[in-house]
Amino acid sequence: MSELAQRRCKPCEGGTPPLPQERARALLKELDAQWKLSDEARALKREFRFRDFYRTMSFVNALAHIANIEDHHPDLEVGYNYCRVTFTTHAVKGLSDNDFVCAAKVDQIALA
């Protein structure tokens, strides 16, 4: 398990600046290579593919459980055999450490 996946999310305050692009790129290297930064490094995105709707929804439910525990919720786009996940921290209008912590935890679901 990665060091990021072992961490917990911390509450974010408005007025806190988002992560600098260099820091976001460094943290990205600690995640599965399928995670991508948006052009401005304001969001973290990944698409997961599954064999069928049941497996897709099982993944979504496991992800929702993590999001509720961490109190950090991604945007999801869900279809029959895919789930697109986007993490961003709305309070800072960009990325925070919490986005990378949650992405690392989501990677653990994908390995199961």
DSSP file (Angstrom, degrees, kcal/mol; ACC not computed):
  #  RESIDUE AA STRUCTURE BP1 BP2  ACC     N-H-->O    O-->H-N    N-H-->O    O-->H-N    TCO  KAPPA ALPHA  PHI   PSI    X-CA   Y-CA   Z-CA
    1    1 A M              0   0    0      0, 0.0   104,-0.1     0, 0.0     5,-0.0   0.000 360.0 360.0 360.0 136.1    0.0    0.0    0.0
    2    2 A S     >  -     0   0    0    102,-0.2     4,-0.9     1,-0.1    29,-0.0  -0.257 360.0-115.9 -71.4 159.2    1.3    3.4   -0.9
    3    3 A E  H >> S+     0   0    0      1,-0.2     4,-0.7     2,-0.2     3,-0.6   0.888 117.1  55.3 -61.3 -38.7    2.2    6.1    1.6
    4    4 A L  H >4 S+     0   0    0      1,-0.2     3,-1.2     2,-0.2    -1,-0.2   0.907 103.2  54.4 -60.6 -42.1   -0.6    8.3    0.2
    5    5 A A  H 34 S+     0   0    0      1,-0.3    -1,-0.2    99,-0.2    -2,-0.2   0.726 104.8  55.3 -67.0 -20.9   -3.2    5.5    0.6
    6    6 A Q  H << S+     0   0    0     -4,-0.9    -1,-0.3    -3,-0.6    -2,-0.2   0.637  94.1  88.1 -85.3 -14.5   -2.3    5.3    4.3
    7    7 A R  S << S-     0   0    0     -3,-1.2     2,-0.3    -4,-0.7    -3,-0.0  -0.304  71.0-132.0 -80.7 167.2   -2.9    9.0    4.9
    8    8 A R        -     0   0    0     -2,-0.1     2,-0.1    62,-0.0    -2,-0.1  -0.880  25.8-103.7-116.4 150.9   -6.3   10.6    5.9
    9    9 A C        -     0   0    0     -2,-0.3    63,-0.0    89,-0.1     3,-0.0  -0.429  31.1-147.2 -71.0 148.1   -7.8   13.7    4.3
   10   10 A K        -     0   0    0     -2,-0.1    88,-0.2     1,-0.0    -1,-0.0  -0.921  28.8 -94.9-116.3 143.2   -7.7   16.9    6.2
   11   11 A P        -     0   0    0      0, 0.0     2,-0.4     0, 0.0    61,-0.1  -0.274  39.5-140.0 -56.5 139.0  -10.3   19.6    6.1
   12   12 A C        -     0   0    0     84,-0.0     2,-0.4     4,-0.0    79,-0.0  -0.841   9.5-146.2-103.9 139.7   -9.6   22.4    3.6
   13   13 A E    >   -     0   0    0     -2,-0.4     3,-1.6     1,-0.0     2,-0.0  -0.805  23.4-108.1-102.6 143.2  -10.3   26.0    4.3
   14   14 A G  T 3  S+     0   0    0     -2,-0.4    78,-0.2     1,-0.2    77,-0.1  -0.375 106.7  40.1 -60.7 149.1  -11.4   28.5    1.7
   15   15 A G  T 3  S+     0   0    0     76,-0.6    -1,-0.2     1,-0.4    77,-0.1   0.269  83.3 124.1  89.9 -12.4   -8.6   31.0    0.9
   16   16 A T    <   -     0   0    0     -3,-1.6    -1,-0.4    75,-0.2    -4,-0.0  -0.669  65.8-119.3 -77.6 133.1   -6.0   28.2    1.0
   17   17 A P        -     0   0    0      0, 0.0    76,-0.1     0, 0.0    77,-0.1  -0.394  26.4-108.9 -72.7 151.3   -4.1   28.1   -2.4
   18   18 A P        -     0   0    0      0, 0.0    78,-0.2     0, 0.0     3,-0.1  -0.271  50.3 -76.4 -68.5 165.5   -4.3   25.0   -4.6
   19   19 A L        -     0   0    0     76,-3.1    76,-0.3     1,-0.1    77,-0.0  -0.356  52.6-108.4 -60.4 139.4   -1.2   22.8   -4.9
   20   20 A P     >  -     0   0    0      0, 0.0     4,-2.4     0, 0.0     3,-0.3  -0.379  30.3-111.7 -63.2 151.6    1.5   24.3   -7.2
   21   21 A Q  H  > S+     0   0    0      1,-0.2     4,-2.6     2,-0.2     5,-0.2   0.860 117.0  56.1 -55.6 -38.4    1.7   22.4  -10.5
   22   22 A E  H  > S+     0   0    0      1,-0.2     4,-1.9     2,-0.2    -1,-0.2   0.919 109.2  45.8 -62.5 -42.8    5.2   21.1   -9.6
   23   23 A R  H  > S+     0   0    0     -3,-0.3     4,-2.6     2,-0.2     5,-0.2   0.910 111.9  51.6 -66.3 -42.3    3.9   19.5   -6.4
   24   24 A A  H  X S+     0   0    0     -4,-2.4     4,-2.2     1,-0.2    -2,-0.2   0.912 110.0  49.4 -60.7 -42.6    0.9   18.1   -8.2
   25   25 A R  H  X S+     0   0    0     -4,-2.6     4,-1.0    -5,-0.2    -1,-0.2   0.874 110.7  50.4 -65.6 -36.3    3.2   16.5  -10.8
   26   26 A A  H  < S+     0   0    0     -4,-1.9     3,-0.5    -5,-0.2     4,-0.3   0.925 112.3  46.0 -66.8 -44.2    5.4   15.0   -8.1
   27   27 A L  H >< S+     0   0    0     -4,-2.6     3,-1.7     1,-0.2     4,-0.3   0.847 103.5  64.2 -67.1 -33.0    2.4   13.5   -6.3
   28   28 A L  H >< S+     0   0    0     -4,-2.2     3,-1.7     1,-0.3    -1,-0.2   0.844  93.0  62.9 -58.2 -34.0    1.0   12.2   -9.6
   29   29 A K  T 3< S+     0   0    0     -4,-1.0    -1,-0.3    -3,-0.5    -2,-0.2   0.686  95.9  60.0 -65.7 -17.9    4.1    9.9   -9.8
   30   30 A E  T <  S+     0   0    0     -3,-1.7    -1,-0.3    -4,-0.3    -2,-0.2   0.498  99.3  71.7 -87.6  -4.5    3.0    8.2   -6.6
   31   31 A L  S <  S-     0   0    0     -3,-1.7    73,-0.1    -4,-0.3    69,-0.0  -0.556 102.5 -71.1-104.2 169.9   -0.3    7.1   -8.2
   32   32 A D    >   -     0   0    0     -2,-0.2     3,-1.9     1,-0.1    -1,-0.2  -0.308  50.3-115.2 -54.3 144.2   -1.2    4.5  -10.9
   33   33 A A  T 3  S+     0   0    0      1,-0.3    -1,-0.1    -4,-0.1    -2,-0.0   0.608 108.7  72.9 -64.5 -12.2    0.1    5.7  -14.3
   34   34 A Q  T 3  S+     0   0    0      2,-0.1    13,-0.3    12,-0.0    -1,-0.3   0.655  74.1  97.4 -79.8 -14.1   -3.5    6.0  -15.6
   35   35 A W    <   -     0   0    0     -3,-1.9     2,-0.3    -7,-0.2    11,-0.2  -0.550  58.5-169.7 -71.9 139.6   -4.2    9.1  -13.5
   36   36 A K  E     -A   45   0A   0      9,-2.7     9,-3.1    -2,-0.2     2,-0.3  -0.956  18.5-128.9-131.0 148.5   -3.8   12.3  -15.4
   37   37 A L  E     -A   44   0A   0     -2,-0.3     7,-0.2     7,-0.2   -12,-0.0  -0.722  30.9-112.1 -90.2 146.4   -3.7   16.0  -14.5
   38   38 A S    >   -     0   0    0      5,-2.4     3,-2.0    -2,-0.3    -1,-0.1  -0.270  42.8 -93.0 -66.3 167.3   -6.0   18.5  -16.3
   39   39 A D  T 3  S+     0   0    0      1,-0.3    -1,-0.1     2,-0.1    -2,-0.1   0.852 129.3  39.1 -54.3 -39.7   -4.1   21.0  -18.5
   40   40 A E  T 3  S-     0   0    0    -19,-0.0    -1,-0.3    54,-0.0   -19,-0.1   0.362 112.0-117.6 -92.8   5.7   -4.0   23.6  -15.7
   41   41 A A  S <  S+     0   0    0     -3,-2.0    54,-0.5     2,-0.1    -2,-0.1   0.878  81.8 122.3  57.0  40.6   -3.3   20.9  -13.0
   42   42 A R        +     0   0    0     52,-0.2     2,-0.3     1,-0.2    47,-0.3   0.479  69.9  33.8-104.7  -8.2   -6.6   21.9  -11.3
   43   43 A A        -     0   0    0     45,-0.1    -5,-2.4    52,-0.1     2,-0.4  -0.983  65.3-141.3-147.6 156.1   -8.1   18.4  -11.5
   44   44 A L  E     -AB  37  87A   0     43,-2.6    43,-3.0    -2,-0.3     2,-0.3  -0.981  29.1-175.6-120.3 126.5   -7.0   14.7  -11.3
   45   45 A K  E     +AB  36  86A   0     -9,-3.1    -9,-2.7    -2,-0.4     2,-0.3  -0.926  14.8 164.7-132.6 148.8   -8.8   12.3  -13.6
   46   46 A R  E     - B   0  85A   0     39,-2.0    39,-3.1    -2,-0.3     2,-0.5  -0.965  22.5-143.1-156.5 145.4   -8.9    8.6  -14.4
   47   47 A E  E     - B   0  84A   0     -2,-0.3     2,-0.4   -13,-0.3    37,-0.2  -0.943  14.3-161.2-110.1 132.4  -11.2    6.3  -16.3
   48   48 A F  E     - B   0  83A   0     35,-2.7    35,-2.1    -2,-0.5     2,-0.4  -0.901   5.7-154.8-109.5 140.6  -11.8    2.8  -15.0
   49   49 A R  E     - B   0  82A   0     -2,-0.4     2,-0.3    33,-0.2    33,-0.2  -0.908  12.2-176.3-117.6 145.3  -13.2    0.0  -17.3
   50   50 A F        -     0   0    0     31,-2.6     3,-0.1    -2,-0.4     4,-0.0  -0.882  35.8-117.2-136.7 165.3  -15.2   -3.1  -16.2
   51   51 A R  S    S-     0   0    0     -2,-0.3     2,-0.3     1,-0.1    30,-0.1   0.812  90.1  -8.3 -73.3 -30.5  -16.7   -6.2  -17.8
   52   52 A D  S  > S-     0   0    0      1,-0.1     4,-1.9    29,-0.0     5,-0.1  -0.937  76.2 -88.1-159.1 176.2  -20.3   -5.3  -16.9
   53   53 A F  H  > S+     0   0    0     -2,-0.3     4,-2.8     1,-0.2     5,-0.2   0.862 118.0  58.5 -64.1 -38.6  -22.7   -3.0  -15.1
   54   54 A Y  H  > S+     0   0    0      1,-0.2     4,-2.1     2,-0.2    -1,-0.2   0.933 109.3  43.7 -58.9 -47.2  -22.6   -5.1  -11.9
   55   55 A R  H  > S+     0   0    0      2,-0.2     4,-2.1     1,-0.2    -1,-0.2   0.870 112.5  53.7 -67.9 -36.2  -18.8   -4.7  -11.6
   56   56 A T  H  X S+     0   0    0     -4,-1.9     4,-2.4    24,-0.4    -2,-0.2   0.955 111.7  44.0 -60.3 -49.5  -19.0   -1.0  -12.4
   57   57 A M  H  X S+     0   0    0     -4,-2.8     4,-2.5     1,-0.2    -2,-0.2   0.829 109.4  56.5 -69.6 -31.3  -21.6   -0.3   -9.7
   58   58 A S  H  X S+     0   0    0     -4,-2.1     4,-2.1    -5,-0.2    -1,-0.2   0.927 110.1  46.2 -62.1 -43.8  -19.6   -2.4   -7.2
   59   59 A F  H  X S+     0   0    0     -4,-2.1     4,-2.8     2,-0.2    -2,-0.2   0.934 111.6  51.0 -62.0 -47.2  -16.6   -0.2   -7.8
   60   60 A V  H  X S+     0   0    0     -4,-2.4     4,-2.7     1,-0.2    -2,-0.2   0.902 110.3  49.5 -59.7 -42.3  -18.7    3.0   -7.6
   61   61 A N  H  X S+     0   0    0     -4,-2.5     4,-1.8     2,-0.2    -1,-0.2   0.897 111.6  47.9 -65.5 -39.8  -20.2    1.8   -4.3
   62   62 A A  H  X S+     0   0    0     -4,-2.1     4,-1.9     2,-0.2    -2,-0.2   0.909 112.7  49.2 -66.1 -41.0  -16.7    1.1   -2.9
   63   63 A L  H  X S+     0   0    0     -4,-2.8     4,-2.7     1,-0.2    -2,-0.2   0.911 109.0  52.8 -63.3 -42.4  -15.5    4.5   -4.1
   64   64 A A  H  X S+     0   0    0     -4,-2.7     4,-2.2     1,-0.2    -1,-0.2   0.876 106.4  53.8 -61.4 -37.7  -18.5    6.2   -2.5
   65   65 A H  H  X S+     0   0    0     -4,-1.8     4,-2.2     2,-0.2    -1,-0.2   0.935 110.6  45.5 -62.4 -46.7  -17.7    4.5    0.8
   66   66 A I  H  X S+     0   0    0     -4,-1.9     4,-2.8     1,-0.2     5,-0.2   0.930 111.3  53.2 -61.1 -46.0  -14.1    5.8    0.8
   67   67 A A  H  X>S+     0   0    0     -4,-2.7     5,-1.8     1,-0.2     4,-1.1   0.887 110.6  46.9 -59.3 -40.3  -15.3    9.3   -0.2
   68   68 A N  H  <5S+     0   0    0     -4,-2.2    -1,-0.2     2,-0.2    -2,-0.2   0.903 112.1  49.3 -70.0 -40.3  -17.7    9.4    2.7
   69   69 A I  H  <5S+     0   0    0     -4,-2.2    -2,-0.2     1,-0.2    -1,-0.2   0.925 119.4  38.4 -62.1 -44.1  -15.1    8.2    5.2
   70   70 A E  H  <5S-     0   0    0     -4,-2.8    -1,-0.2     2,-0.2    -2,-0.2   0.597 102.2-134.0 -82.5 -11.9  -12.6   10.8    3.9
   71   71 A D  T  <5S+     0   0    0     -4,-1.1     2,-0.3    -5,-0.2    -3,-0.2   0.902  71.6 115.6  54.5  43.7  -15.3   13.5    3.5
   72   72 A H      < -     0   0    0     -5,-1.8    -2,-0.2    -6,-0.2    -1,-0.2  -0.918  50.0-163.4-143.7 111.9  -13.8   14.2    0.1
   73   73 A H        -     0   0    0     -2,-0.3    15,-0.2    15,-0.1     2,-0.1  -0.852   4.0-151.5-114.3 126.9  -16.1   13.5   -2.8
   74   74 A P        -     0   0    0      0, 0.0     2,-0.4     0, 0.0    13,-0.2  -0.356  25.7-108.4 -83.3 167.6  -15.1   13.2   -6.5
   75   75 A D  E     -C   86   0A   0     11,-2.8    11,-2.5    -2,-0.1     2,-0.4  -0.831  41.1-159.9 -89.6 137.7  -17.2   13.9   -9.6
   76   76 A L  E     -C   85   0A   0     -2,-0.4     2,-0.5     9,-0.2     9,-0.2  -0.941  21.3-167.0-124.0 142.6  -18.2   10.7  -11.3
   77   77 A E  E     -C   84   0A   0      7,-2.0     7,-3.1    -2,-0.4     2,-0.4  -0.989  23.6-172.3-123.0 119.3  -19.4    9.8  -14.8
   78   78 A V  E     +C   83   0A   0     -2,-0.5     2,-0.2     5,-0.2     5,-0.2  -0.926  13.2 160.6-123.1 135.5  -20.8    6.3  -14.8
   79   79 A G  E >   -C   82   0A   0      3,-2.3     3,-0.6    -2,-0.4    -2,-0.0  -0.709  58.0 -69.6-134.4-171.2  -22.0    4.1  -17.7
   80   80 A Y  T 3  S+     0   0    0      1,-0.2   -24,-0.4    -2,-0.2   -23,-0.2   0.878 127.2   6.7 -52.2 -47.0  -22.6    0.4  -18.3
   81   81 A N  T 3  S+     0   0    0    -25,-0.1   -31,-2.6   -26,-0.1     2,-0.3   0.059 121.5  60.2-131.1  26.4  -18.9   -0.6  -18.2
   82   82 A Y  E <   -BC  49  79A   0     -3,-0.6    -3,-2.3   -33,-0.2     2,-0.3  -0.988  47.6-163.8-150.0 159.3  -17.0    2.5  -17.1
   83   83 A C  E     -BC  48  78A   0    -35,-2.1   -35,-2.7    -2,-0.3     2,-0.5  -0.933  10.8-158.2-143.6 121.0  -16.5    5.0  -14.4
   84   84 A R  E     -BC  47  77A   0     -7,-3.1    -7,-2.0    -2,-0.3     2,-0.5  -0.891  14.2-161.6 -99.9 125.5  -14.7    8.3  -15.0
   85   85 A V  E     -BC  46  76A   0    -39,-3.1   -39,-2.0    -2,-0.5     2,-0.5  -0.906  10.0-175.4-113.5 131.4  -13.4    9.8  -11.7
   86   86 A T  E     -BC  45  75A   0    -11,-2.5   -11,-2.8    -2,-0.5     2,-0.4  -0.980   4.7-167.1-128.0 120.0  -12.4   13.5  -11.3
   87   87 A F  E     +B   44   0A   0    -43,-3.0   -43,-2.6    -2,-0.5     2,-0.3  -0.891  22.1 144.3-104.1 135.8  -10.9   14.7   -8.1
   88   88 A T        -     0   0    0     -2,-0.4     2,-0.8   -15,-0.2     7,-0.2  -0.939  46.8-121.3-158.0 155.0  -10.6   18.5   -7.3
   89   89 A T  B >>> -D   94   0B   0      5,-3.2     5,-1.6    -2,-0.3     3,-1.1  -0.873  19.5-167.0-106.5 104.7  -10.9   20.4   -4.1
   90   90 A H  G >45S+     0   0    0     -2,-0.8     3,-0.6     1,-0.3    -1,-0.2   0.837  83.7  62.6 -60.7 -35.2  -13.7   23.0   -4.6
   91   91 A A  G 345S+     0   0    0      1,-0.2   -76,-0.6    -3,-0.1    -1,-0.3   0.791 115.1  32.3 -63.1 -28.0  -12.7   25.0   -1.5
   92   92 A V  G <45S-     0   0    0     -3,-1.1    -1,-0.2     2,-0.3    -2,-0.2   0.396 106.2-124.8-108.4   1.1   -9.3   25.8   -2.9
   93   93 A K  T <<5S+     0   0    0     -4,-0.8     2,-0.3    -3,-0.6    -3,-0.2   0.892  85.1  28.8  56.7  43.4  -10.4   25.9   -6.6
   94   94 A G  B   <S-D   89   0B   0     -5,-1.6    -5,-3.2   -77,-0.1    -2,-0.3  -0.953 105.8 -25.5 171.0-153.2   -7.8   23.3   -7.6
   95   95 A L        +     0   0    0    -54,-0.5   -76,-3.1   -76,-0.3     2,-0.3  -0.617  46.7 178.6 -91.5 146.1   -5.9   20.3   -6.3
   96   96 A S    >>  -     0   0    0     -2,-0.3     3,-1.0   -78,-0.2     4,-0.9  -0.832  49.0 -96.1-129.3 171.6   -5.0   19.6   -2.7
   97   97 A D  H >> S+     0   0    0     -2,-0.3     4,-2.3     1,-0.2     3,-0.5   0.851 120.1  68.8 -55.8 -33.7   -3.2   16.7   -1.0
   98   98 A N  H 3> S+     0   0    0      1,-0.2     4,-2.6     2,-0.2    -1,-0.2   0.846  92.7  56.9 -56.7 -36.5   -6.7   15.2   -0.3
   99   99 A D  H <> S+     0   0    0     -3,-1.0     4,-1.9     1,-0.2    -1,-0.2   0.895 110.4  43.2 -62.9 -39.7   -7.2   14.6   -4.0
  100  100 A F  H <X S+     0   0    0     -4,-0.9     4,-2.1    -3,-0.5    -2,-0.2   0.850 111.6  54.0 -75.8 -35.4   -4.1   12.5   -4.2
  101  101 A V  H  X S+     0   0    0     -4,-2.3     4,-1.7     2,-0.2    -2,-0.2   0.945 112.8  43.8 -61.1 -48.3   -4.8   10.7   -0.9
  102  102 A C  H  X S+     0   0    0     -4,-2.6     4,-2.4     1,-0.2    -2,-0.2   0.892 111.0  53.8 -67.2 -39.0   -8.3    9.7   -2.2
  103  103 A A  H  X S+     0   0    0     -4,-1.9     4,-2.1    -5,-0.2    -1,-0.2   0.903 108.0  51.0 -61.1 -40.1   -6.9    8.7   -5.7
  104  104 A A  H  X S+     0   0    0     -4,-2.1     4,-1.1     2,-0.2    -1,-0.2   0.874 110.2  49.4 -64.6 -36.5   -4.4    6.4   -4.0
  105  105 A K  H  X S+     0   0    0     -4,-1.7     4,-1.0     2,-0.2     3,-0.2   0.881 109.1  52.2 -69.9 -37.4   -7.2    4.8   -2.0
  106  106 A V  H  X S+     0   0    0     -4,-2.4     4,-1.9     1,-0.2     3,-0.4   0.872 102.6  59.5 -65.4 -36.7   -9.3    4.3   -5.2
  107  107 A D  H  X S+     0   0    0     -4,-2.1     4,-1.2     1,-0.2    -1,-0.2   0.860  99.6  57.9 -57.9 -34.2   -6.3    2.6   -6.7
  108  108 A Q  H  X S+     0   0    0     -4,-1.1     4,-0.8    -3,-0.2    -1,-0.2   0.859 104.1  51.1 -66.1 -34.7   -6.5    0.1   -3.9
  109  109 A I  H >< S+     0   0    0     -4,-1.0     3,-1.1    -3,-0.4    -1,-0.2   0.931 106.5  54.6 -64.3 -45.3  -10.1   -0.8   -4.9
  110  110 A A  H 3< S+     0   0    0     -4,-1.9    -1,-0.2     1,-0.3    -2,-0.2   0.768 105.7  53.3 -62.3 -26.1   -9.0   -1.3   -8.5
  111  111 A L  H 3<        0   0    0     -4,-1.2    -1,-0.3     1,-0.2    -2,-0.2   0.724 360.0 360.0 -79.7 -22.1   -6.4   -3.8   -7.4
  112  112 A A    <<        0   0    0     -3,-1.1    -1,-0.2    -4,-0.8    -2,-0.2   0.484 360.0 360.0 -71.5 360.0   -8.9   -5.9   -5.5
